[in-house]
Structures are given as C-alpha cells and as structure tokens.
Amino acid sequence: MARDEFAAHVRQATETEVKAVREEDGPASVYIGDTAFARRHGIVAAALAEEEWIVRSVDDALVLVGGGRRGTLYAVYHYLEDVLGVRWYAPGPGGTVVPKRTALPLKGLALSGKPAFRGRVVYTGYPGPGEDPIPGVTEFLARNRAWTKAPCFGGSRLYGGVGDCHTMYSNLGKPDEIRRLFKEHPEYFPMNERGERFCDLARAHGASQSQLCLTNPDLRKLWIDRLRTRIRDDIAQAKKDGEEPPVYYSIDQNDCYDGFCRCPGCAAVVAHEGSNGGLMLDFANAVAAALEDEAPHAIFKVMAGHSVETAPRHLKARRNVAVQVCDTTSNMILSWREQKSRHMLEKLAAWSAAAPRLALWDYSVTYGSQSVRHLPTPVEWTFGDDLRDFAAHKGDNVFIEHEFAVASDFRDAKLWCELKLLENPAQDVEALLKDFTDGMYGPAGCHVLAYRRLLRDRARAAGANVTWFPSLSSYAFVDAQTLKRAYDCRAAALATVRDDPVRRAAVDYAFLSLDRLALVRSGAYNRQAAEAGFAPISVEKGAKRYERIFRAVMNERSLPSGYAEEKSDLGEFLAIVRELKDLPVPAEFKNVPADALFLFPATRSSVFYRGFERVADGETPAGEALQLTVKRIRANPVPVAPAAYSLDKFAFPVKVRVINPFNRPHFYGECPDRFASGAEPKGYRWYKCVTDATLGLTTEVSPFPGCSLVLDGVVSDNSELGQKYDVWVSLKVKGVDYFKGGAPADDVEIFFDQLAVVRKTKNAK
C-alpha cells in the first residue's frame, strides 16, 4: 500500500508515471520500506518502534521507511504532506489538495517522527472504518494517521472483546441473556438505597441505566471467564488473519451517570476510596490480574466517566491497566489551563498518580435537542493545549467523539485539526487553521477564519459556557450585531469564490451551523433586526438554504440516502424550524399588549430525562405536548444528574424554576393547587408560577426536573433588562389521585404544551 499511495499521488502531482522496480534489478531514486539499500546506510526497519518513520536523503536517492505495520506508510505520507504539500482536508471531492510539481525533491531531506499517542481514534459518525461503503473515508483517516481497522492500511483490531466502551453488560451477553441472568442471579446486579436489586431491563446492554454488584465474587468470576473466552478467540482470529492481537480490552461502566451498587460490600469500597472510581478500579484490577497470563500483551482499560470521574484516595491501578478519563464537565470554549476548566487538569493529575497510563475520551460535538446542538461553537483553539496537557499526564490513547458527519459545527476544519494534533500535539493550532482555511477555501479562507475568530472573541468576552449538553442560552454570545458581522464574513468569502463552484460549496458548508442558529433564534434576532442593521430573517428561505447545503454535502460524500443522520439531523431539525410559528393568543392573555406577550411551545424545551415523551395532542393549539406518566417516572428512576429522579420530584403543585445561569439566583415558583376538592381537572389550564421575576438574556424555565426551555427573545436587548415578568405554564393533568395527597396511581398523566411570559413593566431600571 505504501508504494501504491506514493505512486498515485506523485502521478497526480507531476503527471508522470512512477515505475516500481525490484531492488536487484538496479539502482532507484526512491527506496520504500525495508530495503537492502536502506540497511546498507544504517537505516534498519527492525530497529524502529511501531509507527516510527524516517524520510532521509542518501546520496542521490530518497529512503522512506518505518517500523511495524504502518511506519513505512507514514513515511510516505509525511513525504507527500511535508515535502510535496499534499493535503487531505476532508473526504470527498475537493477535500484533497495535490500541488503540481515538475520534479520530485530528493536531496537534503532528514525528517523523522513517531505519533505522540499509541491509540488515535476519532469517531467520525461515518460507518466504521474498514467496513464502510463510503468511498474515501477510510483513506482520509489513514492518510492523516488516525488508526483504522482496514488491513490494507496496516490496521487490525485496536480493541478486543465486545468493543471499545460500555462493556459491563455486553461482555456477559446480549440483552436477553442479561434479563435471564437478572432473573436467576439478582445478587449479581446493583442494590439501591432501599436494599432492592435492580436492572434496567429495557436497555440491557451498553446503554443500560444500571451497573453490576462489582464486589460479588461469583459475578467477578463469571465476568472474567467470559472475557477470557473472548481473548482466546481474538488471539486465534488474529493469528489466522496474520495480524497482531488487539491491544486494549475495555472494562467499562454502562452509559449512564450512576446506577452503581449500594450493597454493604460495594459501599465499603466507595467509602474507603471516596468515589465510584475506586469501586470500578478495584474491579478492573481484579480482572486484569486474573487475565494477565492469558494476554500478557494487553492493556485493560477502565473508563472514568460521570460518577466514576473522581480518582480513588488509596487504590493504584495495576501495570496492565489504563484509566480512560472522560471530560463531561468542562466549558468547551476554554482550554483546561484556564481557571474555569482547571478541574479537568486536576482530574488528570489525580488519575495519573493512580495509574501507569491514561486514556482520554473527549468530545468535539454537542448533544441535546435539535434546537441546541450543532450551533457555532469555537472550540478548535482548545485542542492543542488540552492534548499537550494530556500527553504530559501519561497520556497514551485518545478517543474523540466527533460524530454527526454533516451537521456538526465547522466539521471539516475541526476534524482535520484534531487528526493533525493527535499525531503531534506540539503543532500550533492557529497555523493549522490557517493551513486549512487557505487550502480548502482559497482566497475565501481569510474571511472564514475571521468568522471563527469573531465567534471565539465574542464567546470569551461574554463569558460563554458551552458544555457537551448546552442550552440555547449558552449561545447568547452570538447577539444580533455578532450575527450580522458573521454573515458579512460569509458574504465576503462567497464574493471571492463566486466563479469556483467547488470552493463556493465549501464556504457554504463552513457557515452551515450559523444558518442553523439564525433559524433557531429567528424570533429573537428579528426583534433586533433594525437596530443591528440587517433585514429580518426569513425562516422559509433560511430553511431551504440549510436543506440545500446539507443535502449537497451528503451527495458529494456519497452518504447513503437512508443514512440515519439525514433523519435525525436534517428531518427532525427542519420539523422544529417549521414549528417556529406564532401561537394563537390564549383568552387568559387577550388584554396583554402584543409586544409584552411571549409564547413558547413546550416542544422547544431541552429534555434530558428519559421519562418524557413528545406526543400529538389535538386539544392544544401547539399541536403537540410533552407527556409524563407516573408509570414512566417509576420505571426511569436512574439519574442523568447526581440526584435521582424520584416520584416526589414531580409532586403537584408543580414547582417551576426560573434559572439565570452563570451563578445568578434561581427563582422558584409553585403552581397553585386548584384541585383541593378532588375533582379531576379537564383539559389544559394556565397556571402562574412566577411573579415579578427579573429575567436576563440567558434565562431558562424548568417546569419539571430534566426539562428546560430557554426564554430566547423575551429579553431582546439590554434596554429590556430590569423589567418585571410573570411566567405561566399550560398543563393538562389526568388522574385525580395525583391531587388528593395520596400515592399517585400509575395511570396519572401530565401534559405540558405551552409556556407564556408576560412583561409587567416597560423601560424599568
């Protein structure tokens, strides 16, 4: 493959054929791989480390050689990239840049290197590398030195067993087997605070909201025996395929915040070590000790995420155990070196003191409802500092979650910078961004980079806090003036490439997330349009442009027409955009001036608790509502936040929080109990929850735990600050038991369809 890649790119650069010859047939100008010529000049492939590479001029010839399965391939790629100027910016047409050359530089070269991290995996959201049907994706990743499974690029399985994460249940078997095991051996599963054994039977796999009883000796033996069988199978398969056996085996919690066991044995470990991190590490050490002779080459990796993120007080990881630290709490706008994100550096320091090597699970995309994800998030300047700091803390393996193959913000540039920095985190991010924007967008590149710098500067000046699950209020730093300046950058960029359809399409794509934000916040922006100096945003035209660009990228990259992202990130988003319509004024507010009433459909909320369902409802002018049932609340007690969602948190009267982020006070309101008589209410009714509240540009309302709605557009500019507002919610409740003070019956249902904010004062100070 190294020779083929060299020949193909040189042919494209020089428009001449490259002829491969046997070494014994005579001298050559380029020697690729472990050749006698290289060995005669002291360059011995066998002496090089895995993935170490050398590009060296010897007399009038060039030697390209490396160690292991990929070293020579990397030598070829570095020659093409560092010497010839080839770039693989993105998969698909226009993503590869090969400068024209009249001759190949062969003299005066002495380059060498080795990737900084042993494992370098970016989850791109495309179908898996080595098994995907999409042309160019595997090549794109391999050429940028990311690890891939494809054997033709020197890949093999990096992870053995059942996968690279969330293996607690999947190592034991498929969901049906987990359900059977819970029935036969409930003692293998976690105990809650009430002394009851529980298991999330609905998701009895890696997404389960429960874990295992990790101190149970019989459970440990079963888990080890299952993994031993998988290791033996992996080694046999690798030998059959002529590959190296997998390096890593995951011993990871299921994908939920907690769900850990509170039995006396597990609780004692947690109390002694000060966190669930000690409980998980104690289990991982036991597994690694039992299987060390079975797989002396292997590293057993334990994930430190969510409630496991805190390092233990005393326990140390065995020499064959790596701890994978997850960053789920940082402000993505800031590097870990900055004060507000230094807790991540403290976490790395604590775990590096407890483990011989660390792995990292990081995020470059945001999650949540369609109205809050894939918005302009200038995190790219944090990549270099964070990876350098990780490397300084025994960093060995990096996994970056960067899915959403079309919709995610500034996708191509961020992904390319990540790949470059995973190989060599010492590189300068600003230089990498300029390389990308100049190479990908040509003369438009300076305007695209100016747009990203504008976002960065505004976010930092505003003290923005964007987490991996942001709210719409996190993006208040893009006010109307900033939006106008950003679109001015877009117009200038497009003007420079108006006659270049490939680069014009690339520029369109670079601003896709800005279009998304403009659509989601069109109501707020249009209130400020005249003052900001731009025409009101047309939701209809904006949605058509967004869809055109999105589909063009899908077509360009040959993404299958049934690709899941098209439904989740285009179809669902456009459905939300279509909901951006004015709701009819309820009778309760008919006397409120039009400019003082703000109505929101409940379906605009960010929902984090799995107990909610979005349902069609003909009784509400919004057409849909968020529904909670007591039965569903009881069935989903496992938290996505430190405190469990128990039934008492949904007690009526409904307690509503009005939240001003960034350490401002929370206002609490309570819907009055209108059901003292015990009569079941009929239909939707409006309830005033908060009176005379002072709101801000980033205020949210949370009618129920796990649900929040941003009051975007209510406070439209600074002249509005200091006003007094009332907050109302519209609810429909079925089930009279809920209001008599007794235990709610399973059939009780709560429907939330609208939220209203009424401005009480004008021009108040």
Buried (B, 14 or more C-beta within 10 A) or exposed (E): BBBEBBBEBBEBBBEEEBEEEEEEEEEBEBBBBBBEBBBEBEBEBEEBEBBBBBBBBBEEBBBBBBBBBBBBBBBBBBBBBEBBBBBBBBBBEBBBBBEEBEEBEBEEBEBBBBBBBBBBBBBBBBBEBBEBEBEBBBBBBBBBBBBBBBBBBBBBBBBBBBBBBBBBBBBBBEBEEBBEBBEEBBEBBBBBEEEEBBBBBEBBBBEBBBBBBBBBEEBBEBBBEBBBEBBEEBBEBBEEEEBBBBBBBBBBBBBBBBBBBBBEBBBEBBEBBEBBBBBBBBBBBBBBBBBBEBBEEBBBBBBBBBBBBBBBEEBEBBEBBBBBBBBBEBBBBBBBBBEEBBBBBEBBBBBBEBBBBBBBBBBBBBBBBBBBBBBBBBBBBBBBBBBBBBBEBBBBBBBBBBBBBBBBBBBBBBBBBBBBBBBBBEBEBEEBBBBBBBBBBBEBBBBBBBBBBBBBEBBBEBEBBBBBBBBBBBBBBBBBBBBBBBBBBBEBBBEBBEEBEEBBBBBBBBBBBBBBBBBBBBBBBBBBBEEBEBEEBEBEEBBEBBBEBBBBBBEBBBBEEEBEBBEEBBEBBBEBBEBBEEBEBBEBBEEBEEEBBBBBBBBBBBBBBBBBEBEEBEEBBBBBBBBBBBBBBEBBBBBBEEEBBEEEBBEBBBBBBBBBBEEEEEBEBEBEEEBEEEEEBEEBBBBBBBEEBBBBBBBBBBBBBBBBBBBBBBBBBEEBEBBBBBBBBBBBBBBBBBBEEEEBEBEBBBBBBBBBBBBBEEEEE
